Amino acid sequence: MQSSAFKFLLVCLTLLGASSFARKNDGVRVQLGVGKPTLEVTNPDDTKVNYTGLAGSLRGYIPLLTTEKFRTDLTGTLRYLDFENTNNNSTQSEYAQYIGPSAGLETSIYGFFVGAEYVVLKGRHISVGQFSRKIEFDLTSTNIYYGFRFNLGLGSIGVSTGKMSSTIPKDKTDLSTDSPWKASDVFLEFTYTFEMSTGKFISSIFGK
């Protein structure tokens, strides 16, 4: 796993270096998103546990290739997911939280966009009531998403939907097999574009 993470980091750094070829008039972007996620976990007996909740994300964009209506960006995201079991009742409840970073690529044209990113999440499930326990684990996934943005000058408002899948390790749940994990979401996104190139933006951060 460490070797895979190193290779992924190496690819991201290579793409970051390529951003120097982006056009000077294309600025870096930041995006704030609020969303409605759902989660499904499958037990070894094939029964499914469903969750719903709220999510928040912060994403940065560094342009790699651009034209007037087209751009491809290197993206970096921090997301937080908060769930509750749809079967919660007065005697037994379960809650789950996930947080973690991701990195990937996004392409947009005439407002439409599609992206893919490698996601690393730290998860926690807490059960309270007649049966109480807490489990914590790490998982990785690929998030594939798409949507549309309405441009408003330097800003934009957009909607997107995405899907992720992974497994919860059996050694963390004490079950006989790993548990398939599937998440989907719908996000409302607010994006702002800075009036500076990638190089000028980085220079402004370091005061050069």
RABELNOR-V904162 format. One line per field, one symbol per residue. ss: DSSP state (A for helix, B for strand, O for the rest). psi: psi as a letter, one per 40 degrees, with the letter a starting at -180 (. if undefined). burial: I if it has 9 or more other C-alpha atoms within 8 Angstrom, else O. Layout:
# RABELNOR-V904162
ss->???
psi->???
burial->???
This chain:
# RABELNOR-V904162
ss->OAAAAAAAAAAAAAAAAAAAAOOOOOOOBBBBBBBBBBBBBBOOOOOBBBBBBBBBBBBBBBBBBBOOOBBBBBBBBBBBBBBBBOOOOOOBBBBBBBBBBBBBBBBBBOOBBBBBBBBBBBBBBBBBBOOOBBBBBBBBBBBBBBBBBBBBOOBBBBBBBBBBBBBBOAAAAOOOOOBBBBBBBBBBBBBBBOOOOAAAAAAAAOOO
psi->dddddddddddddddddeeeeiidehiiiihhihihiiihhhideeiihiiiaiiiihhihhhdhiadeiihihihihihhhiiheeiaeehihiiihiiiiiaihhihfdiiiiiihhhihihhhhibdhhihiiiiiiihhhiiaiihhgbeiihiiiiiiiiaihhdeeefidiihhhhiiihihhhhhhifiiddddddddef.
burial->OOOOOOOOOOOIOOIIOIIIOIIOOIIIIIIIIIIIIIIIIIIIOOOOIIIIIIIIIIIIIIIIIIOOOIIIIIIIIIIIIIIIIOOIOOOIIIIIIIIIIIIIIIIIIOIIIIIIIIIIIIIIIIIIOOOOOOIIIIIIIIIIIIIIIOIOOIIIIIIIIIIIIIIIIIOIOOOOOIIIIIIIIIIIIIIIIOIIIIOOIOIOOOOO
